[in-house]
Amino acid sequence: YNTFMTLHGMVMIASILMGVAAMSNYLMPLMIGARDMAFPRLNGLSFWIAVPSGLVLVSSLFLGGVDTGWVAYPPLSTRAPLGMQMFYLGIFLNGFSGILGGINIIVTFFTMRAKGMTLFRTPIFAWTAMSAALIQAFATQLIGLSFLMAMFQRLFGMGFFDPAKGGDPILFQHLFWFYSHPVVYVFVLPGLGVISELVPVFSRKPLFGYKWVALSSIGIALVGFFVWAHHMFTAGMQSYLRVPFMVSTVLVAVPTGVKFFSWIATMWRGKLIFPTPMLFTLAAIMIFLLGGLSGPPNAMVPTDLYLHDTYFIVGHFHSTMFGGYIFPFMAALYYWFPKVTGKMYNEKLGKVHFWLMFPAFMVMTLMQMDAGLLGMRRRIAAYDPALGIQPQHIAITIAGFAIALSVVIMVYNLVYSARWGEQAAANPWRSLSPEFQTPSPVPVYNFEKPIEVVGHPYDYGLKDPVYVRPIEAPAGD
């Protein structure tokens, strides 16, 4: 149980990082009018490091397992079987891949934009992908350092985290969480970018407060570097650090609230339509709001001392991840599927997927929070039925299987549609974004002709708006 639970945590994180990298690599050049990423070979290297890193990580299952939980705290992790070494090495390699990818995205964003595309004429998804890349490029070193020190302690007997040798196990937690909290925003920021892209399209209105939404992405990334120790209120760190980290954690709500206000104001009195991508977008907003509202109790020292390491934290984290990344990622799959494949997905199956997944997830996360409030600790394989939480666990299990079934339906829909689906128009959503001004599927080097920006990316509702247009070659060329 402990090994499967540990690998669930880290395998999901590693796979989500791959999903973020895939979205950013595909959409960033298209959205800014570039032919490719700034460093294509570095891009390839990043991918071919990420793939074996996943295999190394999963190999720990067959080499004694890992029973530490996904955080891999010493001293337990320094005495675990060989599988623990492979766990550390797999995440170390995955982090190195993330650093390379982050550098590539940052350089692409700042140097490869099309003619006329100033910073404040750039699509919001590009802003969020760049903000996430900043975290990848400048915070990943800390988890790599913590895992490297733990590997050295295991292999060579060094005492970095061993009090008997002058080490400090709390140091590992500081290094680990300095990256592992901001990495949540690496997942969430691109998801919020997807929401900001889709809401104007399906509301047929300009994105409200564009500049503030763009800058709020940078704000979330920057504040995210100063909140890590709220995971350590119960760890025995210096008590005078509690209040500053409590305040900084709550401050994350300010730039996040800017996005919520923008989405609601954009939809207000808009001409809304509800295809599958918009349904997932609206569900993402609701679920992410639930994750946000369940966050402040974890940021406050008095309540966190009770809630820490309970199922309430599990429910909060999953609602944050599903609302901030998983549901936006599903919306993105359906929204850009016609562009990637040139085929249209089955709308009925898409809505079956949504109406199975959304209520099932709500049941799962709310029951997790309820079990946590009743005292259920996380990472526990067995519990006393006298606690009165067995009905919640039964509901969580049924909901989990329903979510899995919905994903099977989605995979069938997309695979079948990619092969036998109806031909999609180049711009089925009437989007102004550059990627929808090129044929479907996207040609090699993205655009048949270079483009220039002549308008704003979210001028929906205006008569005959134009955001980009091809640059015609001079006569005689």
C-alpha positions in Angstrom: 0.0 0.0 0.0 2.7 2.5 1.0 4.7 1.9 -2.2 1.6 2.3 -4.5 0.6 5.4 -2.6 4.1 6.9 -2.9 4.4 6.1 -6.6 0.9 7.5 -7.3 2.0 10.9 -5.9 5.3 11.1 -7.8 4.2 9.4 -11.0 1.3 11.8 -11.3 3.5 14.8 -10.7 6.0 13.6 -13.3 3.3 12.8 -15.8 1.6 16.1 -15.3 4.9 17.9 -15.9 5.0 16.0 -19.2 1.5 17.2 -20.0 2.5 20.8 -19.1 5.6 20.5 -21.3 3.5 19.1 -24.2 0.9 21.9 -24.1 3.6 24.6 -23.8 5.7 23.1 -26.6 2.8 22.8 -29.0 0.9 26.0 -28.2 3.6 28.5 -27.3 5.2 28.8 -30.9 1.8 28.8 -32.5 0.4 31.4 -30.2 3.3 33.8 -30.6 3.7 33.3 -34.4 7.0 31.4 -34.2 8.1 28.6 -36.5 9.4 26.5 -33.6 10.8 26.7 -30.1 14.0 28.8 -29.6 16.2 25.7 -29.0 14.7 22.6 -30.9 17.6 20.4 -30.0 17.5 21.3 -26.3 13.8 20.5 -26.6 14.6 17.1 -27.8 17.1 16.5 -25.1 14.6 17.6 -22.5 12.1 15.0 -23.8 14.6 12.1 -24.0 15.7 12.7 -20.4 12.1 12.8 -19.2 11.2 9.4 -20.8 13.9 7.3 -19.1 13.4 9.3 -15.8 9.9 7.9 -15.7 11.1 4.4 -16.3 13.7 4.7 -13.5 11.1 6.1 -11.2 8.7 3.2 -11.8 11.5 0.6 -11.5 11.6 1.4 -7.8 8.4 -0.8 -7.6 10.5 -3.9 -8.4 13.5 -3.1 -6.3 12.1 -3.2 -2.9 9.5 -0.5 -3.2 9.3 2.9 -1.6 7.3 3.3 1.6 8.1 6.9 2.6 5.2 8.7 1.0 5.9 11.0 -2.0 7.8 13.5 0.1 10.6 10.9 0.9 11.6 12.5 4.2 14.7 11.2 6.0 15.5 9.4 8.2 13.1 6.7 6.8 14.2 7.4 3.2 17.9 7.0 4.0 17.3 3.5 5.3 14.8 2.3 2.7 15.6 -0.5 0.1 17.3 0.1 -3.3 14.0 1.2 -4.8 14.4 4.4 -2.8 17.6 5.2 -4.7 15.8 4.7 -8.0 13.0 6.9 -6.8 15.4 9.7 -6.0 17.3 9.3 -9.3 14.1 9.2 -11.4 12.9 12.5 -9.9 16.4 14.0 -10.2 16.4 13.3 -13.9 12.9 14.5 -14.4 13.8 17.8 -12.7 16.8 18.2 -14.9 14.5 17.8 -17.9 12.2 20.4 -16.5 15.0 23.0 -16.1 16.0 22.6 -19.7 12.4 22.9 -20.9 11.8 25.9 -18.7 14.8 27.8 -20.1 13.6 27.0 -23.6 10.1 28.3 -23.0 11.4 31.5 -21.4 13.7 32.3 -24.3 11.0 31.4 -26.8 8.5 33.8 -25.1 10.9 36.8 -25.0 12.7 36.4 -28.4 10.4 34.6 -30.9 7.2 36.7 -30.9 5.8 37.7 -34.2 6.1 41.2 -35.7 3.8 43.6 -33.8 3.3 41.2 -30.9 4.2 43.4 -27.9 4.1 41.9 -24.4 0.6 43.1 -23.9 -0.6 41.8 -27.2 0.5 38.3 -26.3 -2.1 35.6 -25.6 -2.6 34.8 -21.9 -1.6 31.1 -22.2 1.8 32.2 -23.4 2.1 34.4 -20.3 1.1 31.5 -18.0 3.4 29.0 -19.7 6.3 31.5 -19.3 5.5 32.1 -15.6 5.4 28.4 -15.0 8.7 28.0 -16.8 10.3 30.6 -14.5 9.5 28.3 -11.5 10.9 25.3 -13.4 14.1 27.1 -14.3 14.8 28.6 -10.9 13.3 26.4 -8.2 13.9 22.8 -9.4 17.5 22.9 -8.3 16.4 22.8 -4.7 14.6 19.5 -4.9 17.5 18.2 -7.0 19.9 19.3 -4.3 17.8 17.7 -1.5 17.5 14.4 -3.3 21.2 14.4 -4.3 22.2 15.0 -0.7 19.9 12.1 0.4 21.5 9.8 -2.2 25.0 10.8 -1.0 23.9 10.0 2.6 22.6 6.6 1.5 25.6 5.7 -0.6 28.5 7.3 1.3 27.3 7.7 4.8 27.3 11.5 4.8 25.3 13.1 7.6 23.5 15.9 5.9 20.2 15.0 7.5 21.5 12.8 10.4 21.4 14.6 13.8 24.0 12.0 15.1 26.5 13.4 12.6 25.6 17.1 13.0 22.9 17.0 10.2 19.3 18.3 10.4 16.3 16.5 8.9 14.4 19.8 8.8 16.9 21.1 6.2 15.6 18.4 3.8 12.1 19.7 4.3 13.1 23.3 3.6 14.9 22.3 0.4 12.1 19.9 -0.7 9.2 22.3 -0.2 11.0 25.3 -1.7 10.4 23.6 -5.0 7.5 21.3 -4.2 5.1 24.0 -3.3 5.9 26.3 -6.3 5.6 23.2 -8.6 1.9 23.2 -7.9 1.8 26.5 -9.8 3.8 24.9 -12.6 0.8 22.7 -13.1 -1.9 25.2 -12.3 -0.7 28.3 -14.2 -1.0 26.7 -17.7 -4.4 25.4 -16.7 -5.5 28.9 -15.7 -4.1 30.1 -19.0 -6.3 27.6 -20.9 -9.4 28.9 -19.0 -8.5 32.5 -19.9 -8.2 31.5 -23.6 -11.5 29.6 -23.8 -13.8 31.8 -21.7 -13.6 34.8 -24.2 -14.1 32.4 -27.2 -17.2 30.8 -25.9 -18.6 34.0 -24.4 -17.9 36.1 -27.5 -16.6 38.9 -25.4 -13.2 40.5 -24.8 -11.2 39.1 -21.8 -11.9 41.5 -19.0 -8.8 43.2 -17.4 -6.3 41.6 -19.8 -3.2 43.3 -18.5 -4.0 42.5 -14.9 -4.7 38.8 -15.8 -1.3 38.7 -17.6 0.6 40.3 -14.7 -1.3 38.1 -12.1 0.5 35.1 -13.7 3.8 36.6 -12.8 2.5 37.5 -9.4 1.4 33.9 -8.6 4.8 32.6 -9.7 6.8 35.2 -7.6 4.7 34.8 -4.4 4.9 31.1 -4.8 8.6 31.3 -4.0 7.8 32.6 -0.5 5.2 30.2 0.9 6.9 26.8 1.2 7.1 26.6 5.0 3.3 26.4 5.5 3.8 22.7 4.9 6.1 22.7 7.9 4.0 24.3 10.7 4.0 21.0 12.5 7.5 20.0 11.7 9.3 21.7 14.5 10.8 24.7 12.6 11.4 28.0 14.4 8.1 29.3 15.7 8.8 32.9 14.6 8.7 31.8 11.0 5.1 30.7 11.2 3.4 34.1 10.9 5.4 35.4 7.9 4.7 32.2 6.0 1.0 32.3 7.0 0.7 35.8 5.6 2.6 35.1 2.4 0.5 32.0 1.8 -2.7 34.0 2.0 -1.3 36.6 -0.3 -1.4 34.1 -3.2 -5.2 34.6 -3.2 -4.8 38.1 -4.5 -3.4 37.4 -8.0 -5.5 34.3 -8.2 -8.6 36.3 -7.4 -7.8 38.7 -10.3 -8.3 35.7 -12.6 -11.6 34.7 -11.1 -12.9 38.2 -11.3 -11.8 38.4 -15.0 -13.5 35.2 -15.9 -16.8 36.1 -14.3 -16.8 39.6 -15.7 -16.0 38.2 -19.2 -18.9 35.8 -19.1 -21.3 38.4 -17.7 -23.9 39.1 -20.4 -21.9 37.2 -22.9 -23.3 35.1 -25.7 -22.3 31.8 -24.1 -22.3 28.5 -25.8 -21.6 25.2 -24.1 -19.6 22.7 -26.2 -17.5 20.1 -24.3 -14.5 22.4 -23.9 -16.6 25.1 -22.3 -18.3 22.6 -19.9 -14.8 21.5 -18.7 -13.8 25.1 -18.4 -16.8 26.0 -16.2 -16.2 22.9 -14.1 -12.6 23.8 -13.7 -13.5 27.3 -12.4 -15.9 25.8 -9.8 -13.5 23.0 -8.7 -10.6 25.4 -8.5 -12.7 27.8 -6.4 -13.4 24.9 -4.0 -9.7 24.2 -3.8 -9.0 27.9 -3.2 -11.7 28.1 -0.4 -10.4 25.0 1.3 -6.8 26.4 1.2 -6.9 29.2 3.9 -7.6 26.8 6.8 -4.4 25.0 5.8 -2.5 28.3 5.7 -3.6 29.4 9.2 -1.4 27.9 12.0 -4.3 27.3 14.5 -6.4 25.3 12.0 -3.5 23.6 10.2 -2.3 22.0 13.4 -5.5 20.1 13.4 -6.0 19.5 9.6 -2.3 18.7 8.8 -1.9 15.1 7.5 -5.6 14.4 7.3 -7.8 13.5 4.4 -8.9 17.2 4.3 -5.5 18.0 2.8 -5.9 15.2 0.3 -9.3 16.6 -0.8 -8.0 20.2 -0.9 -5.0 19.2 -3.0 -7.0 17.1 -5.5 -9.6 19.8 -6.0 -6.8 22.3 -6.6 -5.1 20.0 -9.1 -8.3 18.9 -10.9 -9.6 22.4 -11.1 -6.3 24.1 -11.8 -4.9 21.5 -14.3 -6.8 18.3 -15.0 -10.2 19.8 -16.1 -8.5 22.6 -18.0 -6.3 20.0 -19.7 -9.4 18.1 -20.7 -10.9 21.3 -22.1 -7.6 21.9 -24.0 -7.7 18.4 -25.4 -11.2 18.9 -26.9 -10.6 22.5 -27.9 -7.3 22.0 -29.8 -8.1 18.4 -31.0 -9.4 19.7 -34.4 -6.3 21.8 -34.8 -3.9 18.9 -34.0 -5.6 16.2 -36.0 -7.7 18.0 -38.6 -10.7 15.9 -37.4 -13.7 16.7 -35.1 -14.3 14.7 -31.9 -17.7 13.2 -31.1 -19.6 15.9 -29.1 -22.0 13.4 -27.5 -19.2 11.2 -26.2 -17.4 14.3 -25.0 -20.5 15.4 -22.9 -20.9 11.8 -21.6 -17.2 12.1 -20.4 -18.0 15.4 -18.7 -21.2 14.4 -17.0 -19.6 11.3 -15.6 -16.3 12.8 -14.5 -17.5 16.1 -13.0 -20.1 14.8 -10.4 -17.9 11.8 -9.6 -15.0 14.1 -8.8 -17.1 16.4 -6.6 -18.3 13.3 -4.6 -14.7 12.1 -4.3 -13.1 15.4 -3.1 -16.0 16.4 -0.8 -16.0 13.0 0.9 -12.2 13.2 1.3 -12.6 16.6 3.1 -15.4 15.3 5.2 -13.4 12.2 6.3 -10.5 14.5 7.1 -12.6 16.8 9.3 -13.7 13.7 11.2 -10.1 12.8 11.9 -9.1 10.4 9.2 -5.3 10.6 8.7 -3.8 10.2 5.3 -1.3 7.5 4.3 -3.2 4.9 6.4 -3.9 1.5 5.0 -6.5 0.5 7.6 -8.8 2.3 10.0 -11.3 1.5 12.7 -14.9 1.4 11.3 -16.0 2.8 14.6 -14.7 6.2 13.4 -17.8 6.4 11.3 -16.0 7.2 8.0 -16.5 4.0 6.1 -19.4 5.4 4.0 -17.1 8.3 2.9 -14.5 5.8 1.8 -17.0 3.7 -0.1 -18.2 6.8 -1.9 -14.6 7.9 -2.7 -13.9 4.4 -4.2 -17.0 4.4 -6.4 -16.3 7.9 -7.5 -12.7 7.0 -8.4 -13.8 4.1 -10.6 -16.4 6.5 -12.3 -13.6 9.0 -13.0 -11.5 6.1 -14.5 -14.4 5.0 -16.7 -14.9 8.6 -17.9 -11.2 8.8 -19.0 -11.6 5.5 -20.9 -14.6 7.1 -22.8 -12.4 10.2 -23.6 -9.5 8.1 -24.9 -11.9 6.0 -27.1 -13.5 9.2 -28.4 -10.3 10.9 -29.3 -8.6 7.8 -30.8 -11.7 6.9 -32.9 -12.2 10.5 -34.0 -8.6 11.0 -35.0 -8.9 8.1 -37.4 -12.5 8.2 -38.5 -13.9 11.5 -37.3 -15.5 14.2 -39.5 -13.1 16.7 -41.2 -12.7 19.8 -39.0 -12.7 23.3 -40.3 -9.5 25.3 -39.9 -11.2 27.5 -37.3 -14.3 25.6 -35.8 -14.5 27.9 -32.8 -14.2 31.3 -34.6 -11.1 32.0 -32.5 -8.8 35.0 -33.2 -5.8 33.2 -31.8 -2.9 32.7 -34.4 -3.0 28.9 -34.3 -6.5 29.0 -35.7 -5.4 31.1 -38.6 -3.3 28.3 -40.1 -4.5 25.1 -41.8 -5.6 22.0 -39.8 -3.6 19.9 -39.0 -0.8 22.5 -38.5 1.8 22.4 -41.3 5.5 22.0 -40.8 6.9 25.2 -39.2 3.4 26.2 -38.2 2.6 29.0 -40.7 2.7 29.0 -44.5 3.7 32.7 -44.3 5.1 34.8 -41.5 2.4 36.7 -39.6 2.1 40.1 -38.0 -0.1 41.3 -35.2 -2.5 44.1 -36.1 -5.0 43.9 -33.2 -5.7 42.5 -29.8 -6.0 38.8 -29.0 -9.4 39.1 -27.4 -11.4 41.5 -29.5 -14.5 39.3 -29.5 -17.8 41.1 -29.8 -16.3 43.7 -32.2 -17.3 43.8 -35.8 -14.9 41.8 -38.0 -12.0 41.8 -35.5 -8.5 40.8 -36.8 -5.7 39.9 -34.5 -3.1 38.6 -36.9 -2.6 38.5 -40.7 0.0 37.0 -43.0 2.9 39.2 -44.2 2.7 39.2 -48.0 6.1 39.1 -49.8 7.0 42.2 -51.8 6.3 41.9 -55.6 9.2 40.3 -57.4 10.4 38.2 -54.4 
